[in-house]
């Protein structure tokens, strides 16, 4: 990564110097499998005599011509930047170069489909990777019009931001696509997708009467699995909602959505040409949580067409606003204009738990983060930027009112369309629309870090009525800000049907360490008091002892999903903060999860259960508790309705946690078909999960992996085989996976991710002990030599978290000391991983104080016996 960085000061200086008019970009994709030709003509203005540079990550630079004068490529290009001395007032720059295809999901990614041998390409430019495809002033505030001309094999489809033109045949089986110039946009939202993709097409009518062509694309070998009509339906619902809320018609001439292979993120908001993670094309039965996640992602990227693409942040310190706004609006649109009416429950369970976790790391930062350079922003796609920011926007909406908030947003789009903005530009419009002074709110919420905790303080008189009620607010010592909150307090009681229902709601402003709630005084004490009912505020909550007892008994009896999810969240926070015993959380989940109606909540609870079982339960009791938990998961799978979402989730969770011979017998039976769980479809993806469980348990190995791959020699199958191979429980297999990831360079981004996941899949953590020291010996070299995406995967994925010990902490601290203040992005990633061990050790200590494990006795003859 040396040389690839760009500082904010460099970007500010260059933005003050230049106005960029246009780019003409000619790409030749017929030059083989290693490099492609890239010829770029840039027109821009600058003060006469000034000097600057253009970003260009190249394999070779053949010529550089500035205003008709040839510059020596060897003198002005270092493979990352090209120096531009002696500028004129009006400039034309032409650069002819070769650029490398990537297999890291950055720049122009090249993938060969194992099914038919066809080649598929797509670009991924956020944050700084348009420069890997064409020379560009790579910063969001230097917008321009982009005209792409592409030469490619004639049987391909080529998609970009502008509508796809009719290709002109050029001979030799090739063709040429000449796109019209785009509107003025930032380079990171330009795009090129090329290959023999297949498409389903439709259209809609925009609010201004235009016909907007729609396309949904995927590789031809997976096209049979693409449910394009569902994608179109969600897109139409999103268009309807956003155009009304934003008061601005969709800004681009068409809207294509492309599912592409080996994608690093969920999706990318390229203007009019959104790319998505290909696993959103469901070839096997997936959970309802995955279906909902795809819907939210579709709406998230569509929201970006306005917030991000039409109006763009000036620099990456406002990345949070870009992503938080899309996150908030996608959930709002899902809840109010699609079938996913429970979207705020999912948001509370998934996004907010992510935010709370991130906000309690040593690396936490204000929502408005200080982004000094590109390395800063690349590690800042985190739970603060997305989830906390969206949570705080929801709080802001509660604070100013939804109609007032949207009125301010409409004024913002009307005033700043096609330009770059900063946070004060939006806040000014929200203040004008709401009449609220938001300066203090912004300082407390956006410019400080940390999460507050809210606790009820109540007394009850002899008649059972609430005599006093107050909300106590605290903050961590390192981040002591006490913030204002707009929230509700819900009172819940059991109705005649045994359901826990809300009988009263009190909405109020909370400020300071103690806020009295006089509206609750005199009311009969209910079974349960819930702070932050409806989840308007961003704060951790706790239950009073009486309510906690009711929650443990009646968690499954909540009539609505959101309050139940808030109680789930409070229980998880308490276990994670070592305030309650980890084994109690295991019991709470396994005793109540069968009654959970929201698929995404079940998914999150099962992930949290894995964390608790693997890291938080006291080591001396971990084996019997984990063994019994696996038995409970199988019992849940057997008891779940046939073919239900819960049955699928519990069966997968059981296979992941199967350890004993009897449990592995069940997995083997499901895999072979000798054991049938009525309604459970053992399809291609589930077969791989079952096989990998058998591999981890020593019941299968490379021959069985090879046989399954021969049965499923697809992109998905190859990734699953890579994971299973790395999961073989031998030192030799782990060493081979380590070498392929750390020393090798042949694995693509997704192959590497699979290998890392498989490497970490062990029943006995001691198998990975030899690699703990090697991690700290290798990580700096990895960071300095590999691309950001590849390096970050390794730094985070191979951290020796399985060696949860004081010794690992000491090794980590010695490494951090040796790193000093150099490479702050690497330091941050390692510090965050270190925190996982600190928390695990604290949770284990709290669990030691707990009673003996309740679940250690397994009935004879059961899979866990």
Secondary structure, DSSP 8 states (H G I E B T S, - for coil): -TT---BHHHHHHHHHH-EEEEEEEEEE--S-SSEEEEEEEEEEE--TT--EEEE---SEEEEEEETTEEE-HHHHB-SSEEEE-S--SEEEEEEEEEEE-BSSSSEEEEEE-TTT--EEEEEE-TTTTGGGTS-B--STTS-BEEEEEEEEETT-EEEESS-----EEEETTEEEEE-----SB-GGG--EEEES-EEEEEEEE-TTS-EEEEEEEE-GGGGGG--HHHHHHHHHHHHHHHHHHHSS---SSEEEEEEETT-SSSEE--TTEEEEEGGGS-SS---HHHHHHHHHHHHHHHHHTTBTTTBEESSGGGHHHHHHHHHHHHHHHHHHHSS-TTHHHHIIIIIHHHHHHHHTSTT---SS----BHHHHHT--STIIIIIHHHHHHHHHHHH-HHHHHHHHHHHHHHHTTSEE-HHHHHHHHHHHH----HHHHHHHHS-----EEEEEEEE-TTSBEEEEEEEEE--TTS-----EEEEEEEEEE-TTS-EEEEEEEEEEE-SSEEE-GGGTTSB--SEEEEEETT-S-SEEE--HHHHHHHHHHGGGBSSHHHHHHHHHHHHHHHHTTSS-HHHHHHHHHHHGGG---HHHHHHHHHHHHHIIIIIS-HHHHHHHHHHHHHHHHHHHHHS-TT-HHHHHHHHHHHHH--SHHHHHHHHHHHHTSS--TT----HHHHHHHHHHHHHTTS--HHHHHHHHHH--SHHHHHHHHHHHHT-SSHHHHHHHHIIIII---S-HHHHHHHHHHHH--S-GGGGTHHHHHHHHHHHHHHHHS-HHHHHHHHHHTS-TTS-SHHHHHHHHHHHHHHTTS-HHHHHHHHHHHHHHHHHHHHHHHHHTS-S-TT----TTSTT-
